[in-house]
Amino acid sequence: MSRRSASLFVATLLALAPPAFSQPPGGDGKDATIASLQAEIRRLQTQQMHQGQQIRKDIDDWMWFSRMADIAKVDKVRFTSKPARMSNPTGQGYGNPLIISAYTFTPLSLKAGQKAPLMVVVHQGIHGSYETLLDLRTARELLAEGYVIVAPEYRGSTGYGGFLYDQIDYGGAEIDDTYAARNWAVENLPVDPLKVGIMGFSHGGYHTLMNILTWPKAYQAAYAGVPVADLVARMGYKDDRYRDIFEGFIGKTADQDVAEYKKRSPYAHASKLETPLLIHSTTNDEDVNVLEVEHLIDSLKAAGKKFEYKIYDNAPGGHYFNRIDTPLARESRKEILAFLAKHLK
C-alpha cells in the first residue's frame, strides 16, 4: 500500500467508524471497535514510517556511491551476527543469525596487494543509519588518510523495515553487530588485522566504548565523540517519555533494575580499558549531558587507565559540534585524525 493510499484508508476508517459500528452507549462492542480502529491506525502509521525510511535509505545509498566515487571503491555488503529476537522458540527460523548490512569504502589510492588500517565507523542514533548528511565529511577525511572503512547498520537501524528496527537491543546484541562488522572486514577487506580502529559519535560513541571494553584486544585505537556513558544518570535527567522508550528497549525501568542499566553503561567497565582512547565532549551538549562523560573520565582515572580527552567549553553546534562546517569542527576532526594516525600508522 502506498503512503497516499494508506493515508486515505486511515481517513476513511475515521470517517466511517461512528455510523458503521454504532453500538449502545458504553457498550463493550463499541469500545472494542474503537480499540480495533486505533490499533489499525497505529499499524498503518508505523507502516508509513518504515516505507518513508526505506525510500530515504535508497536515496542516501545512491548519494554514498555517487559522492564517494572520486576517492573510494564503495560497496554495500551483508553478513550475519547474533540471532534475531523471536517470541516463538519453535517458530520457523528461530535461532537463525540476524543478517546485517554494512557500507565499505576502500581508498582508490590503495595499490593491489597493499593492506591498509581499518576503521570501524559506527553511526549515531538509537534508531539511525550511516548517512551522508552527518557522516560524509568524516568518511572522506578518513579515506584521504588511507583508511579502509566499514560502517555497520546494526540491529535497530532505520531503512530496512520493521523487523530490523524492532530488533534494537540497547547495549546488548547491537554491540555484537558492530564487532561482527569488524571481524567480517578483517577477513574480507584489504586491511591489516593489527591496525584496527573504531570510532563514533553519540550512540556510535557508546558502541565504540562498549566494543573496546568488551573486546579490548580487537582494536588498536578508538575515538568516542559525545558518547552516552552512564545510563543510570541518563535516566535521571531525561523525561518520562524517554525513560519509557528505554523500558521498551531493556524490559524494565532503571529504578526496577539499576544493575542492568549499570551493566550496559561504559563507565562501569572502565577497569577493562586497554585500547588507546580519545574522548571528546562539550559543556553545552543538549543530548548527552557532559556529566555522563565526566563520570566516564573519572572512572577511567580511578582505574588508573591512560587515555586522552578534551571537554570543549560551549562549542558551537552543541551535540553536533565537530560534525558540522565550522573552524572548530575542522580543528577537532584534525585532532581525531592525528590521534588515530599515532596508533594505526
C-alpha positions in Angstrom: 0.0 0.0 0.0 1.4 3.4 -1.0 1.7 6.2 1.6 -1.1 8.1 -0.1 -3.3 5.1 -0.2 -2.6 4.3 3.5 -3.5 7.9 4.5 -6.7 7.8 2.5 -7.6 4.5 4.2 -7.0 5.9 7.7 -9.1 8.9 6.9 -11.9 6.6 5.6 -11.8 4.5 8.7 -12.1 7.6 10.9 -15.0 9.0 8.8 -17.0 5.7 8.7 -16.4 4.4 12.1 -19.2 6.0 14.0 -22.2 5.1 11.7 -20.7 1.8 10.6 -20.2 0.4 14.1 -22.8 2.1 16.2 -23.5 0.3 19.5 -25.5 1.2 22.6 -23.7 3.9 24.6 -21.0 2.4 26.8 -21.4 -1.0 25.1 -18.4 -3.3 25.1 -18.8 -3.8 21.3 -18.3 -0.1 20.6 -15.2 0.1 22.9 -13.7 -2.9 21.1 -14.4 -1.4 17.7 -12.7 1.9 18.7 -9.7 0.0 20.1 -9.5 -2.1 16.9 -9.6 1.0 14.7 -7.0 2.7 16.8 -4.7 -0.3 16.5 -5.2 -0.3 12.8 -4.3 3.4 12.6 -1.1 2.8 14.6 -0.2 -0.1 12.3 -0.7 2.0 9.2 1.3 4.9 10.7 4.1 2.5 11.5 4.0 1.0 8.0 4.2 4.5 6.5 7.1 5.4 8.7 9.1 2.4 7.6 8.2 3.0 3.9 9.5 6.5 4.2 12.7 5.4 5.9 13.3 2.8 3.2 12.9 5.4 0.5 15.2 7.8 2.3 17.8 4.9 2.7 17.6 4.1 -1.0 18.3 7.7 -1.9 21.1 8.0 0.6 22.7 4.8 -0.8 22.8 6.5 -4.2 24.3 9.5 -2.6 27.1 7.5 -1.0 28.0 5.7 -4.2 27.9 8.9 -6.3 29.6 11.3 -3.8 32.4 8.9 -2.9 33.2 7.6 -6.4 36.2 10.0 -6.8 38.0 8.8 -3.8 36.9 5.2 -2.9 35.5 1.9 -4.1 32.1 1.8 -2.4 30.2 -1.4 -1.7 27.3 -2.5 0.5 27.6 -6.0 2.0 25.6 -8.3 4.2 26.8 -10.7 6.8 25.4 -12.4 10.0 25.5 -11.6 13.7 23.8 -12.9 16.8 20.4 -14.5 16.2 17.3 -12.3 15.9 14.9 -12.0 18.8 11.8 -14.0 18.2 8.9 -14.7 20.6 8.2 -18.3 19.4 11.0 -20.7 20.2 9.5 -23.3 18.0 8.7 -21.0 15.1 10.3 -21.2 11.6 13.7 -19.5 11.6 14.1 -19.3 15.3 17.7 -19.1 16.2 18.9 -18.0 12.8 21.7 -15.5 12.8 20.4 -12.0 12.0 21.6 -10.5 8.7 23.3 -7.2 9.0 24.2 -4.7 6.2 27.3 -2.5 6.1 28.9 0.0 3.9 32.5 -0.5 2.9 34.9 2.1 1.5 38.3 1.3 0.1 40.6 4.1 -1.0 41.3 4.3 -4.7 44.9 5.1 -3.8 45.4 1.7 -2.3 47.6 -0.4 -4.5 46.9 -4.1 -5.4 48.2 -6.4 -2.7 48.6 -3.5 -0.2 46.9 -3.6 3.1 45.6 -0.5 4.9 44.5 0.2 8.5 40.8 -0.4 9.1 38.3 2.0 10.7 35.0 0.7 12.0 32.8 3.7 11.9 29.6 3.4 13.9 26.6 5.6 13.1 24.8 7.8 15.6 21.2 7.4 16.8 19.4 4.7 18.8 17.3 4.3 15.6 19.5 5.8 12.9 21.7 4.9 10.0 25.0 5.8 8.3 24.0 8.8 6.3 25.7 11.4 4.1 24.3 14.4 6.0 26.3 13.6 9.2 29.0 11.1 8.1 30.2 12.2 4.6 32.9 14.6 5.8 34.4 12.2 8.3 34.4 9.4 5.7 36.2 11.5 3.1 38.8 12.6 5.7 39.5 9.1 6.8 39.8 7.9 3.2 42.2 10.7 2.4 44.4 9.4 5.2 44.4 5.9 3.7 41.9 4.1 5.9 39.6 1.4 4.7 36.1 1.9 6.3 33.4 -0.5 7.3 30.2 1.1 8.7 27.6 -1.4 10.1 23.9 -0.9 10.0 23.4 -2.7 13.3 20.0 -4.0 14.6 17.6 -1.2 15.2 18.9 0.8 12.3 16.4 2.6 10.1 15.7 2.0 6.4 15.5 -1.8 6.5 11.9 -2.3 7.5 10.1 -3.0 10.8 11.8 -6.3 11.6 15.3 -5.0 11.9 14.1 -1.8 13.5 12.3 -3.7 16.3 15.4 -5.9 17.0 17.1 -3.0 18.8 18.8 -4.3 21.9 20.4 -1.3 23.6 23.9 -2.2 24.9 23.2 -5.9 24.0 23.3 -7.7 20.7 23.6 -4.4 18.8 27.2 -4.2 20.2 27.9 -7.7 18.8 26.7 -6.5 15.4 29.4 -3.8 15.3 32.0 -6.4 16.4 30.8 -8.8 13.7 31.4 -6.0 11.2 34.9 -5.6 12.4 35.5 -9.4 12.0 33.9 -9.5 8.6 36.1 -6.6 7.4 39.3 -8.2 8.7 38.5 -11.4 6.9 37.3 -9.9 3.6 38.9 -6.4 3.0 42.5 -5.5 2.2 43.3 -4.4 5.8 45.9 -5.1 8.4 44.3 -7.0 11.3 46.7 -5.5 13.7 45.8 -1.9 12.8 42.1 -1.7 13.5 40.4 1.4 14.9 36.8 2.1 15.9 35.0 5.5 16.2 31.6 7.0 16.5 29.6 9.9 17.8 26.8 9.9 20.4 25.3 6.4 20.2 28.1 5.5 17.9 30.5 6.7 20.6 28.6 4.4 23.0 29.1 1.5 20.6 32.8 2.4 20.4 33.2 2.3 24.2 31.3 -0.9 24.6 33.3 -2.6 21.9 36.8 -1.8 23.2 35.7 -2.6 26.8 34.3 -6.0 25.7 36.9 -7.0 23.2 40.0 -4.9 24.2 42.4 -6.9 22.0 40.4 -6.4 18.8 41.1 -2.7 18.4 44.3 -0.7 18.5 42.7 2.8 18.7 39.3 4.3 19.5 37.6 7.6 19.3 34.3 8.3 21.2 32.7 11.7 20.5 29.9 13.0 22.9 29.3 9.3 23.9 26.5 8.0 26.0 28.4 6.7 29.1 26.1 6.3 32.1 22.6 5.0 31.5 21.6 5.3 35.2 22.4 9.0 35.2 20.9 9.4 31.8 17.5 8.1 33.0 17.8 10.7 35.9 18.0 13.8 33.7 15.7 12.7 30.8 11.9 12.9 30.9 9.3 10.2 31.4 8.8 9.7 27.7 12.5 9.0 27.2 12.5 6.6 30.2 9.5 4.8 28.7 11.5 4.2 25.5 14.3 2.6 27.4 11.9 0.5 29.3 10.9 -0.9 25.9 14.5 -1.5 25.0 15.7 -3.1 28.2 12.4 -4.6 29.6 12.5 -2.7 32.9 12.9 0.9 34.1 16.2 1.9 35.8 14.6 2.1 39.2 13.3 -1.5 38.7 16.8 -2.9 37.7 19.6 -0.5 38.4 22.1 -3.3 38.0 21.1 -4.0 34.3 21.4 -0.3 33.4 24.8 -0.1 35.1 25.9 -3.3 33.2 25.1 -1.5 29.9 26.9 1.6 30.9 30.6 2.1 29.7 31.7 3.8 32.9 31.0 0.7 34.9 33.6 -1.3 32.8 36.4 1.3 33.0 38.8 -1.1 34.5 38.8 -3.2 31.3 40.3 -0.4 29.1 43.4 -1.5 27.2 42.8 0.3 23.9 44.3 3.8 23.2 41.2 6.1 23.6 40.3 9.7 22.8 37.1 11.2 24.2 35.5 14.5 23.2 32.6 16.3 24.7 31.3 19.8 25.2 29.7 21.6 28.1 26.6 22.6 26.1 25.7 19.2 24.7 21.9 19.2 24.6 21.6 15.4 24.1 24.4 13.7 26.1 24.8 15.8 29.2 28.5 16.4 29.9 28.1 14.8 33.3 27.9 11.4 31.7 31.3 11.9 30.0 32.8 13.4 33.2 31.7 10.3 35.1 33.4 8.1 32.5 36.5 10.1 32.7 36.5 10.0 36.5 36.0 6.2 36.4 38.9 5.7 33.9 41.2 7.8 36.1 40.1 5.9 39.2 41.0 2.7 37.5 44.5 4.1 36.6 43.9 4.0 32.9 45.8 6.1 30.3 43.6 7.8 27.8 43.2 11.2 26.2 40.2 13.5 26.4 39.0 17.1 25.8 35.9 18.8 27.0 35.1 21.9 24.9 33.5 24.9 26.5 30.2 25.8 24.8 31.3 24.6 21.4 29.2 26.0 18.6 26.8 23.2 17.5 26.4 21.5 20.9 25.9 17.8 20.4 27.0 18.1 16.8 29.9 20.5 17.3 32.5 18.5 15.4 30.3 17.1 12.7 29.5 20.4 11.1 31.3 23.0 9.0 33.0 25.4 11.4 36.6 26.2 12.1 36.3 24.5 15.5 34.8 21.4 14.0 37.5 21.0 11.4 40.2 21.5 14.0 38.6 18.9 16.3 38.5 16.4 13.4 42.2 17.1 12.8 42.8 16.2 16.4 41.0 12.9 15.9 42.9 12.0 12.7 46.2 12.8 14.4 45.3 10.6 17.4 44.3 7.7 15.1 47.5 8.1 13.0 49.6 7.9 16.1 48.3 4.4 16.9 47.4 2.9 13.5 50.1 4.1 11.1 
